[in-house]
Amino acid sequence: MATRADYARWMTDGGLRVTYNEDWTDRVARTWEICKQRVQRSGVRHIAKVLDREQVDFIDGFDTLLNAYRSGAMQYGAIVAEKQA
């Protein structure tokens, strides 16, 4: 996986001008923490086990995503670039 800086550099190397490059990792990680808490409180995982195995796999992946964000192995952000005149 590439970093946000890699993507920005590729855009620049491709002739674009990066006008915005923001790290949203903390905010996104917090969203996954909330999702995990809601799943734990609601018991939805037990229902998902009966209805859809893919949903259980998705739910079980929350910790992996959180660990990736917390360790810095994965980032989430936004990059805006424009074509040079």
Secondary structure, 3 states (H helix, E strand, C coil): CCCHHHHHHHHHHCCEEEEEEEECHHHHHHHHHHHHHHHHHHCHHHHHHHHCHHHHHHHHCHHHHHHHHHHCCCCCEEEEEEECC
